Amino acid sequence: MTLDINIRDLFGSSPSADSIANFLKEINLQASALTPEVKAYPDMVYFNYHRLGVSLQFAPRGGYKPRAGVARDQLKDDCLSLEGIDIYNESKPRSGDARPEASSQSAQSAFSLYPLLPLRIPRVASAHGEGSTQSYISIAANMTGKEFVSWLGEPCRKGGGTGPSSGSINIWCEWSREGIMVEFGGTEARGPQAWERGKDAVWRVVTVFLPMKD
């Protein structure tokens, strides 16, 4: 089952907008799953729906700066605008690999698998110059780094993968003109040889955000 809503159409919505409510209900109709953990900071407010595998990022506007840790009922919804959506995958170790995930990933492990995979994301028309010329990207749960590159071309930005395997940051790639960032999971995505192995790493988090303009 895939999502019928174009998630890019949600950008600019407030936390209490009908479009956000409809998006969440299409994922799961159970009311308990639709109650977010809210983490507020002066420059961004996160609505974490752990059971849905989704985190919504709302940016303050109009000079509004929410106090860090402010309660949900004290937020000014009309001063918050959706700018990013994190979609979480389920990271499973390969057979025979007993090494633990890095401790820095503990927050991500609290999220369930997003249930409506494959995730279909419309591509930005101006970004079709590199990689696949299809008008959308379809992200399955087992999609690897080399498959993302075959769809989107070489990333504009990338990082992570340095340090010992047990404590490094997982590799990530960003296609700024597409408004897509991907963090990869598993042992292939961290450690000194991460970029050599990264082509076979499966994605852990996909972030969809407002595309950067040229």
TORKOLRO-402601 format. One record per atom (N, C-alpha, C): x, y, z negated; residue number from 1; atom name. Coordinates in steps of 0.001 Angstrom, whole numbers. Each point is the difference from the previous one (the first is absolute). Last residue first. Layout:
<nodes>
NODE  x  y  z  n  atom
NODE  X  Y  Z  NUM  CA
...
</nodes>
This chain:
<nodes>
NODE  x  y  z  n  atom
NODE  18332  27258  7635  214  N
NODE  1291  386  559  214  CA
NODE  251  1478  -190  214  C
NODE  -3074  -2777  -3488  213  N
NODE  -56  589  1322  213  CA
NODE  1385  396  471  213  C
NODE  -1899  -3966  -3534  212  N
NODE  819  1191  145  212  CA
NODE  -90  509  1433  212  C
NODE  -3969  -2915  -2561  211  N
NODE  1185  -47  862  211  CA
NODE  726  1350  21  211  C
NODE  -2883  -2059  -4139  210  N
NODE  -181  948  1092  210  CA
NODE  1254  37  860  210  C
NODE  -654  -4569  -2485  209  N
NODE  -36  1394  -418  209  CA
NODE  -212  908  1205  209  C
NODE  282  -5472  -2155  208  N
NODE  -477  801  1141  208  CA
NODE  -162  1422  -493  208  C
NODE  2842  -4661  -1658  207  N
NODE  -554  1314  -338  207  CA
NODE  -385  706  1286  207  C
NODE  1054  -5323  -1879  206  N
NODE  -118  896  1152  206  CA
NODE  -646  1287  -485  206  C
NODE  2825  -4395  -2416  205  N
NODE  -915  1139  -98  205  CA
NODE  27  763  1322  205  C
NODE  2160  -4181  -175  204  N
NODE  -580  -36  -1347  204  CA
NODE  -1018  1116  -202  204  C
NODE  2364  -3068  4438  203  N
NODE  -353  1269  -646  203  CA
NODE  -644  -225  -1359  203  C
NODE  3673  -3375  2124  202  N
NODE  -1430  281  147  202  CA
NODE  -333  1270  -778  202  C
NODE  4835  -1739  2389  201  N
NODE  -719  315  -1234  201  CA
NODE  -1448  350  318  201  C
NODE  3647  -974  3178  200  N
NODE  -873  -1117  -351  200  CA
NODE  -784  249  -1280  200  C
NODE  3167  3136  1733  199  N
NODE  -880  -261  1142  199  CA
NODE  -991  -1122  -302  199  C
NODE  3588  1336  -3059  198  N
NODE  -1275  696  -71  198  CA
NODE  -953  -260  1145  198  C
NODE  4743  -1413  -1043  197  N
NODE  -1081  -970  -150  197  CA
NODE  -1380  624  140  197  C
NODE  3949  2650  297  196  N
NODE  249  -1096  936  196  CA
NODE  -1153  -1015  -37  196  C
NODE  -19  3593  -3010  195  N
NODE  -313  478  1347  195  CA
NODE  301  -1049  1058  195  C
NODE  978  -883  -4663  194  N
NODE  -1443  130  268  194  CA
NODE  -297  423  1429  194  C
NODE  4128  -1191  -2826  193  N
NODE  -220  -427  1389  193  CA
NODE  -1446  195  446  193  C
NODE  1517  1180  -4522  192  N
NODE  986  557  940  192  CA
NODE  -237  -349  1468  192  C
NODE  -4317  41  -3299  191  N
NODE  1359  -502  -113  191  CA
NODE  903  520  1106  191  C
NODE  -5420  -796  632  190  N
NODE  831  683  -984  190  CA
NODE  1378  -641  -68  190  C
NODE  -3776  -1541  2735  189  N
NODE  -143  1455  51  189  CA
NODE  845  741  -1023  189  C
NODE  -536  -4878  548  188  N
NODE  593  511  1249  188  CA
NODE  60  1516  9  188  C
NODE  -2122  -2485  -3530  187  N
NODE  1451  133  -151  187  CA
NODE  676  500  1273  187  C
NODE  -5175  1385  -921  186  N
NODE  794  -1224  35  186  CA
NODE  1494  265  -98  186  C
NODE  -3475  3684  2216  185  N
NODE  120  -772  -1222  185  CA
NODE  868  -1229  173  185  C
NODE  -857  5435  2228  184  N
NODE  12  -1446  207  184  CA
NODE  279  -729  -1308  184  C
NODE  -2337  4917  1814  183  N
NODE  1001  -583  -893  183  CA
NODE  -113  -1507  114  183  C
NODE  -1567  4403  3278  182  N
NODE  -96  -1396  -396  182  CA
NODE  1127  -336  -963  182  C
NODE  -3070  4378  2504  181  N
NODE  1204  -404  -716  181  CA
NODE  -208  -1427  -493  181  C
NODE  -2358  3882  3689  180  N
NODE  45  -1354  -572  180  CA
NODE  1355  -223  -663  180  C
NODE  -1801  3672  3041  179  N
NODE  -592  65  -1317  179  CA
NODE  -68  -1363  -659  179  C
NODE  1897  1463  4377  178  N
NODE  -1156  -894  -71  178  CA
NODE  -744  160  -1314  178  C
NODE  3998  2363  810  177  N
NODE  -959  477  998  177  CA
NODE  -1256  -864  47  177  C
NODE  3635  -1216  -2872  176  N
NODE  -606  1259  -435  176  CA
NODE  -1064  492  971  176  C
NODE  2023  -4683  -1525  175  N
NODE  -257  536  1332  175  CA
NODE  -798  1287  -215  175  C
NODE  3353  -3230  -3328  174  N
NODE  -1065  982  203  174  CA
NODE  -40  445  1452  174  C
NODE  1928  -4223  -3680  173  N
NODE  103  698  1285  173  CA
NODE  -1182  955  129  173  C
NODE  3053  -3153  -4000  172  N
NODE  -1228  624  483  172  CA
NODE  279  722  1302  172  C
NODE  2190  -3891  -3994  171  N
NODE  123  819  1202  171  CA
NODE  -1364  535  416  171  C
NODE  1092  -1037  -5194  170  N
NODE  -327  -693  1245  170  CA
NODE  124  937  1188  170  C
NODE  2936  563  -4452  169  N
NODE  -1286  447  535  169  CA
NODE  -250  -738  1310  169  C
NODE  3067  -2187  -4049  168  N
NODE  -19  997  1057  168  CA
NODE  -1420  395  383  168  C
NODE  1873  -3396  -3304  167  N
NODE  -378  1325  -463  167  CA
NODE  -115  1055  1066  167  C
NODE  1288  -4835  379  166  N
NODE  -937  7  -1108  166  CA
NODE  -473  1387  -398  166  C
NODE  3321  -923  3510  165  N
NODE  -1341  -478  361  165  CA
NODE  -1002  145  -1121  165  C
NODE  4129  3442  298  164  N
NODE  -175  -1451  -176  164  CA
NODE  -1441  -412  228  164  C
NODE  1411  4438  2580  163  N
NODE  193  -495  -1350  163  CA
NODE  -183  -1502  -87  163  C
NODE  -2652  2842  3821  162  N
NODE  1355  72  -533  162  CA
NODE  74  -578  -1401  162  C
NODE  -4022  636  2955  161  N
NODE  811  -1170  301  161  CA
NODE  1401  -1  -575  161  C
NODE  -3070  4487  1548  160  N
NODE  -72  -1146  -891  160  CA
NODE  978  -1087  385  160  C
NODE  -2243  3504  3670  159  N
NODE  856  26  -1173  159  CA
NODE  -172  -1256  -814  159  C
NODE  -1514  3358  4796  158  N
NODE  25  -1284  -686  158  CA
NODE  961  83  -1175  158  C
NODE  -2740  2923  4461  157  N
NODE  723  16  -1267  157  CA
NODE  -13  -1409  -579  157  C
NODE  -1781  647  4271  156  N
NODE  629  1320  -120  156  CA
NODE  878  84  -1240  156  C
NODE  -1026  -4747  2707  155  N
NODE  -542  962  -978  155  CA
NODE  759  1315  1  155  C
NODE  -701  -3323  4361  154  N
NODE  906  201  -1126  154  CA
NODE  -553  1057  -947  154  C
NODE  -3722  -2479  2749  153  N
NODE  1315  505  368  153  CA
NODE  869  179  -1237  153  C
NODE  -4596  -1871  217  152  N
NODE  143  1438  -240  152  CA
NODE  1324  590  470  152  C
NODE  -1418  -4775  457  151  N
NODE  -1219  790  178  151  CA
NODE  302  1495  58  151  C
NODE  3482  -3078  -875  150  N
NODE  -494  -287  1353  150  CA
NODE  -1265  791  304  150  C
NODE  1886  244  -4317  149  N
NODE  821  725  964  149  CA
NODE  -487  -250  1422  149  C
NODE  -2077  -2387  -3479  148  N
NODE  -320  1419  -117  148  CA
NODE  782  811  1034  148  C
NODE  1022  -4528  -337  147  N
NODE  -1289  198  666  147  CA
NODE  -456  1450  -102  147  C
NODE  3942  -1419  -2203  146  N
NODE  220  49  1446  146  CA
NODE  -1309  194  765  146  C
NODE  -167  -462  -4784  145  N
NODE  648  1226  439  145  CA
NODE  176  86  1503  145  C
NODE  -3968  -3168  -1617  144  N
NODE  1379  222  -419  144  CA
NODE  565  1306  563  144  C
NODE  -5074  -2599  -1410  143  N
NODE  723  816  974  143  CA
NODE  1376  396  -539  143  C
NODE  -3921  -2666  -1907  142  N
NODE  1329  -563  199  142  CA
NODE  857  796  987  142  C
NODE  -4600  1146  -1168  141  N
NODE  692  -177  -1278  141  CA
NODE  1429  -491  169  141  C
NODE  -2168  2956  3939  140  N
NODE  -382  -1230  -692  140  CA
NODE  848  -161  -1255  140  C
NODE  -1454  4239  3370  139  N
NODE  988  -471  -974  139  CA
NODE  -550  -1207  -746  139  C
NODE  -568  3126  4766  138  N
NODE  -725  -965  -815  138  CA
NODE  1002  -696  -913  138  C
NODE  -438  4889  2995  137  N
NODE  879  -1053  -497  137  CA
NODE  -820  -885  -924  137  C
NODE  -1251  3425  4498  136  N
NODE  -126  -323  -1419  136  CA
NODE  1075  -1024  -366  136  C
NODE  -513  1701  4454  135  N
NODE  -596  1116  -729  135  CA
NODE  -179  -277  -1489  135  C
NODE  3947  -1858  3549  134  N
NODE  -1375  -271  -391  134  CA
NODE  -495  1098  -925  134  C
NODE  4471  -598  2015  133  N
NODE  -875  1091  437  133  CA
NODE  -1460  -281  -353  133  C
NODE  5088  -1537  -2244  132  N
NODE  -1237  -396  653  132  CA
NODE  -833  1221  381  132  C
NODE  4905  1385  -751  131  N
NODE  -645  -1224  -457  131  CA
NODE  -1257  -301  803  131  C
NODE  1171  5028  204  130  N
NODE  904  -1086  -317  130  CA
NODE  -795  -1222  -440  130  C
NODE  -2285  3962  1368  129  N
NODE  1161  -3  888  129  CA
NODE  947  -1151  -241  129  C
NODE  -4274  1528  -2253  128  N
NODE  38  -1217  806  128  CA
NODE  1235  -106  874  128  C
NODE  -1837  3508  -3212  127  N
NODE  1129  -828  -425  127  CA
NODE  169  -1247  854  127  C
NODE  -3585  3367  278  126  N
NODE  1256  660  353  126  CA
NODE  1214  -840  -328  126  C
NODE  -4479  -1504  -1143  125  N
NODE  197  59  1451  125  CA
NODE  1357  585  379  125  C
NODE  -1010  -2807  -4457  124  N
NODE  -66  1414  363  124  CA
NODE  389  133  1466  124  C
NODE  -2370  -4489  -2165  123  N
NODE  1275  677  180  123  CA
NODE  -237  1450  401  123  C
NODE  -3176  -3454  -3068  122  N
NODE  149  695  1285  122  CA
NODE  1347  714  64  122  C
NODE  -1048  -4437  -2929  121  N
NODE  264  1431  -133  121  CA
NODE  126  625  1380  121  C
NODE  -1691  -4736  -2908  120  N
NODE  66  607  1341  120  CA
NODE  117  1515  -158  120  C
NODE  931  -4802  -2977  119  N
NODE  -289  1431  -83  119  CA
NODE  204  617  1381  119  C
NODE  -1326  -5369  -1261  118  N
NODE  1008  994  397  118  CA
NODE  -513  1437  -82  118  C
NODE  -1460  -1629  -3688  117  N
NODE  1045  -130  1012  117  CA
NODE  -497  -904  1116  117  C
NODE  -2089  1791  -4401  116  N
NODE  -512  134  1369  116  CA
NODE  1118  40  1037  116  C
NODE  420  -265  -5024  115  N
NODE  -757  -1145  516  115  CA
NODE  -408  70  1468  115  C
NODE  4360  1546  -3229  114  N
NODE  -1084  693  698  114  CA
NODE  -794  -1050  783  114  C
NODE  2743  -1381  -4408  113  N
NODE  76  35  1459  113  CA
NODE  -1199  756  557  113  C
NODE  1420  1332  -4924  112  N
NODE  -419  -1202  706  112  CA
NODE  236  170  1498  112  C
NODE  2799  2498  -4069  111  N
NODE  -1023  136  1026  111  CA
NODE  -305  -1350  630  111  C
NODE  3475  739  -3249  110  N
NODE  -1293  101  -669  110  CA
NODE  -1145  112  996  110  C
NODE  4687  -1  1178  109  N
NODE  -528  -1344  -206  109  CA
NODE  -1350  9  -702  109  C
NODE  2539  4013  763  108  N
NODE  -664  -475  1200  108  CA
NODE  -639  -1359  -223  108  C
NODE  2594  1894  -3447  107  N
NODE  -1239  762  172  107  CA
NODE  -770  -497  1212  107  C
NODE  4295  -1828  -933  106  N
NODE  -1024  -464  -939  106  CA
NODE  -1317  732  170  106  C
NODE  4521  342  2282  105  N
NODE  -1220  -334  737  105  CA
NODE  -1145  -383  -923  105  C
NODE  4556  1013  -1356  104  N
NODE  -620  1235  482  104  CA
NODE  -1297  -256  731  104  C
NODE  2922  -3507  -1567  103  N
NODE  -871  531  -1037  103  CA
NODE  -707  1267  434  103  C
NODE  1427  -3820  3540  102  N
NODE  639  1044  -787  102  CA
NODE  -990  589  -993  102  C
NODE  -720  -5063  1495  101  N
NODE  -90  1325  611  101  CA
NODE  677  1018  -909  101  C
NODE  1729  -5082  -332  100  N
NODE  -1153  850  -310  100  CA
NODE  8  1271  809  100  C
NODE  1964  -5011  1413  99  N
NODE  426  1286  -540  99  CA
NODE  -1202  904  -242  99  C
NODE  200  -4562  1983  98  N
NODE  -467  168  -1375  98  CA
NODE  375  1343  -592  98  C
NODE  -754  -2887  4845  97  N
NODE  565  1260  -477  97  CA
NODE  -565  295  -1385  97  C
NODE  -1333  -3751  2810  96  N
NODE  1375  -179  -454  96  CA
NODE  653  1244  -526  96  C
NODE  -4014  753  3236  95  N
NODE  263  -1286  -623  95  CA
NODE  1464  -128  -380  95  C
NODE  -1957  4919  187  94  N
NODE  169  -1097  945  94  CA
NODE  315  -1288  -751  94  C
NODE  -2984  3985  -2237  93  N
NODE  1374  -427  263  93  CA
NODE  40  -1123  1021  93  C
NODE  -3807  3952  -197  92  N
NODE  244  -1374  -438  92  CA
NODE  1438  -399  307  92  C
NODE  -3574  4531  -429  91  N
NODE  1375  -411  273  91  CA
NODE  237  -1385  -580  91  C
NODE  -4364  3000  1829  90  N
NODE  398  -957  -1023  90  CA
NODE  1375  -517  360  90  C
NODE  -2072  5042  1202  89  N
NODE  33  -1376  455  89  CA
NODE  374  -894  -1182  89  C
NODE  -2261  5293  548  88  N
NODE  923  -966  -592  88  CA
NODE  -196  -1407  560  88  C
NODE  -692  5614  1251  87  N
NODE  -647  -1304  125  87  CA
NODE  1014  -1054  -432  87  C
NODE  -826  5722  -527  86  N
NODE  873  -1167  -106  86  CA
NODE  -843  -1260  88  86  C
NODE  -597  5406  1631  85  N
NODE  -647  -1231  -440  85  CA
NODE  1029  -1112  -15  85  C
NODE  -471  5961  169  84  N
NODE  686  -1268  234  84  CA
NODE  -772  -1169  -578  84  C
NODE  -1473  4637  -84  83  N
NODE  1116  135  932  83  CA
NODE  701  -1317  303  83  C
NODE  -4834  2649  -2238  82  N
NODE  699  -1256  284  82  CA
NODE  1076  197  1065  82  C
NODE  -1765  3757  -3566  81  N
NODE  -191  -418  1387  81  CA
NODE  821  -1256  280  81  C
NODE  -2177  3610  -4196  80  N
NODE  861  -1126  345  80  CA
NODE  -344  -510  1394  80  C
NODE  -2364  3397  -2600  79  N
NODE  1347  537  222  79  CA
NODE  1005  -1095  330  79  C
NODE  -4603  -788  -1146  78  N
NODE  -62  861  1179  78  CA
NODE  1345  656  301  78  C
NODE  -617  -2791  -3905  77  N
NODE  -30  -762  1247  77  CA
NODE  27  883  1234  77  C
NODE  1851  524  -4999  76  N
NODE  -833  809  881  76  CA
NODE  6  -643  1390  76  C
NODE  772  -2330  -5143  75  N
NODE  548  389  1293  75  CA
NODE  -1005  832  796  75  C
NODE  -711  -2212  -4295  74  N
NODE  485  1367  -90  74  CA
NODE  629  489  1307  74  C
NODE  -1679  -4495  -911  73  N
NODE  -1143  916  -44  73  CA
NODE  410  1463  -131  73  C
NODE  3327  -3557  64  72  N
NODE  -754  48  1253  72  CA
NODE  -1106  1043  -38  72  C
NODE  4252  838  -3173  71  N
NODE  -1017  -1039  168  71  CA
NODE  -781  203  1297  71  C
NODE  5254  1514  -749  70  N
NODE  -1361  466  -254  70  CA
NODE  -1005  -1114  296  70  C
NODE  5032  104  448  69  N
NODE  -738  -875  -893  69  CA
NODE  -1425  414  -293  69  C
NODE  3087  3783  1747  68  N
NODE  419  -1397  25  68  CA
NODE  -776  -802  -1036  68  C
NODE  -2189  4338  2225  67  N
NODE  946  -321  -1056  67  CA
NODE  332  -1483  56  67  C
NODE  -1474  2872  4394  66  N
NODE  -531  -753  -1146  66  CA
NODE  1098  -311  -1013  66  C
NODE  -615  3888  3690  65  N
NODE  1066  -868  -495  65  CA
NODE  -519  -743  -1232  65  C
NODE  -1714  3439  4498  64  N
NODE  -349  -860  -1137  64  CA
NODE  1173  -901  -358  64  C
NODE  -406  3211  3772  63  N
NODE  704  407  -1207  63  CA
NODE  -289  -842  -1229  63  C
NODE  -1801  -874  4461  62  N
NODE  -530  1272  -515  62  CA
NODE  654  443  -1286  62  C
NODE  234  -5184  809  61  N
NODE  14  1097  967  61  CA
NODE  -562  1255  -665  61  C
NODE  2153  -5501  -1012  60  N
NODE  -703  1212  -432  60  CA
NODE  106  1083  1074  60  C
NODE  122  -5348  1085  59  N
NODE  866  1156  -217  59  CA
NODE  -835  1189  -468  59  C
NODE  -453  -5706  -89  58  N
NODE  -673  1277  205  58  CA
NODE  941  1153  -356  58  C
NODE  -67  -5620  1243  57  N
NODE  843  1108  -444  57  CA
NODE  -672  1324  370  57  C
NODE  -1271  -5617  -949  56  N
NODE  -299  1219  744  56  CA
NODE  787  1160  -592  56  C
NODE  244  -5759  247  55  N
NODE  271  1200  -788  55  CA
NODE  -226  1217  885  55  C
NODE  -1193  -5778  -145  54  N
NODE  -10  1319  632  54  CA
NODE  371  1075  -1014  54  C
NODE  -1228  -4906  -439  53  N
NODE  1263  112  720  53  CA
NODE  156  1332  703  53  C
NODE  -3610  -1738  -2995  52  N
NODE  -242  148  1440  52  CA
NODE  1294  28  804  52  C
NODE  -130  -209  -4810  51  N
NODE  -684  -1201  481  51  CA
NODE  -278  45  1500  51  C
NODE  2042  3767  -2233  50  N
NODE  861  -1178  -36  50  CA
NODE  -675  -1230  600  50  C
NODE  -339  5288  567  49  N
NODE  -1022  -1041  -50  49  CA
NODE  713  -1342  84  49  C
NODE  1347  5430  -1136  48  N
NODE  458  -1365  238  48  CA
NODE  -1127  -1005  -205  48  C
NODE  1100  5436  999  47  N
NODE  -1134  -821  -412  47  CA
NODE  353  -1440  377  47  C
NODE  2980  4844  -800  46  N
NODE  -139  -1347  551  46  CA
NODE  -1224  -684  -594  46  C
NODE  2173  5251  964  45  N
NODE  -850  -798  -885  45  CA
NODE  -250  -1341  688  45  C
NODE  3781  4489  225  44  N
NODE  -714  -1116  617  44  CA
NODE  -805  -733  -1051  44  C
NODE  2698  3929  -978  43  N
NODE  89  29  1464  43  CA
NODE  -732  -1139  703  43  C
NODE  175  668  -4925  42  N
NODE  -287  1316  589  42  CA
NODE  -17  22  1525  42  C
NODE  -1400  -4521  -2391  41  N
NODE  1211  807  -99  41  CA
NODE  -298  1342  660  41  C
NODE  -2747  -4932  -1775  40  N
NODE  20  1378  486  40  CA
NODE  1341  669  -276  40  C
NODE  -2712  -5003  466  39  N
NODE  1276  553  -459  39  CA
NODE  154  1383  620  39  C
NODE  -4058  -4064  -877  38  N
NODE  369  1317  519  38  CA
NODE  1309  453  -638  38  C
NODE  -2978  -4706  1214  37  N
NODE  952  533  -961  37  CA
NODE  494  1314  601  37  C
NODE  -4926  -1928  1408  36  N
NODE  1446  119  205  36  CA
NODE  766  296  -1284  36  C
NODE  -4695  -2648  1750  35  N
NODE  436  927  -1046  35  CA
NODE  1518  128  60  35  C
NODE  -2750  -3022  2646  34  N
NODE  58  1342  562  34  CA
NODE  392  1056  -1032  34  C
NODE  -777  -4742  -829  33  N
NODE  1176  104  861  33  CA
NODE  193  1414  524  33  C
NODE  -3803  -1170  -2598  32  N
NODE  1200  -40  -848  32  CA
NODE  1273  136  813  32  C
NODE  -4316  -286  2153  31  N
NODE  262  1296  -618  31  CA
NODE  1277  2  -823  31  C
NODE  -1043  -3014  4406  30  N
NODE  -76  -114  -1451  30  CA
NODE  441  1298  -662  30  C
NODE  62  -1019  4807  29  N
NODE  -1211  635  -518  29  CA
NODE  -91  -41  -1521  29  C
NODE  4174  139  3823  28  N
NODE  -555  -804  -1088  28  CA
NODE  -1179  737  -613  28  C
NODE  2057  1415  4160  27  N
NODE  1006  -962  -442  27  CA
NODE  -586  -947  -1040  27  C
NODE  -2572  3544  1584  26  N
NODE  165  -933  1113  26  CA
NODE  1050  -1059  -343  26  C
NODE  -817  3542  -2981  25  N
NODE  -1082  -984  -45  25  CA
NODE  109  -1001  1148  25  C
NODE  3041  3644  -200  24  N
NODE  246  -928  -1097  24  CA
NODE  -1059  -1096  -55  24  C
NODE  -536  3455  3197  23  N
NODE  1223  -750  286  23  CA
NODE  230  -1061  -1072  23  C
NODE  -3449  3092  -660  22  N
NODE  -361  -984  1017  22  CA
NODE  1182  -889  363  22  C
NODE  718  3614  -2979  21  N
NODE  -852  -1011  -623  21  CA
NODE  -368  -1104  990  21  C
NODE  2337  3726  1637  20  N
NODE  869  -811  -851  20  CA
NODE  -803  -1130  -645  20  C
NODE  -2360  3144  2533  19  N
NODE  850  -785  890  19  CA
NODE  936  -910  -790  19  C
NODE  -2805  3194  -2202  18  N
NODE  -717  -1201  422  18  CA
NODE  868  -897  871  18  C
NODE  2331  3269  -3641  17  N
NODE  -666  68  1297  17  CA
NODE  -694  -1318  337  17  C
NODE  2869  1420  -3916  16  N
NODE  -1424  -299  -157  16  CA
NODE  -773  34  1314  16  C
NODE  4791  980  -321  15  N
NODE  -229  -1298  -647  15  CA
NODE  -1470  -390  -108  15  C
NODE  1314  3145  4092  14  N
NODE  216  115  -1445  14  CA
NODE  -267  -1358  -645  14  C
NODE  1770  915  5259  13  N
NODE  -1139  -230  -887  13  CA
NODE  395  215  -1457  13  C
NODE  3013  154  3855  12  N
NODE  -679  1254  -281  12  CA
NODE  -1179  -143  -936  12  C
NODE  1386  -4222  2843  11  N
NODE  904  1068  -410  11  CA
NODE  -756  1324  -141  11  C
NODE  -1864  -4214  1654  10  N
NODE  -186  330  -1405  10  CA
NODE  868  1167  -460  10  C
NODE  68  -2155  4380  9  N
NODE  -1114  945  -114  9  CA
NODE  -251  427  -1452  9  C
NODE  3198  -3369  1226  8  N
NODE  513  1355  251  8  CA
NODE  -1106  1053  -121  8  C
NODE  -889  -4704  -291  7  N
NODE  463  594  -1255  7  CA
NODE  593  1394  209  7  C
NODE  -3950  -2654  2549  6  N
NODE  1323  496  362  6  CA
NODE  554  732  -1212  6  C
NODE  -3762  -4029  -250  5  N
NODE  290  1428  -123  5  CA
NODE  1418  296  472  5  C
NODE  -1811  -4451  -293  4  N
NODE  -632  709  1110  4  CA
NODE  344  1486  1  4  C
NODE  2870  -4497  -1851  3  N
NODE  -739  1189  -400  3  CA
NODE  -564  712  1224  3  C
NODE  826  -5455  -250  2  N
NODE  746  1249  56  2  CA
NODE  -913  1168  -343  2  C
NODE  447  -5829  -555  1  N
NODE  -843  1202  0  1  CA
NODE  871  1242  0  1  C
</nodes>
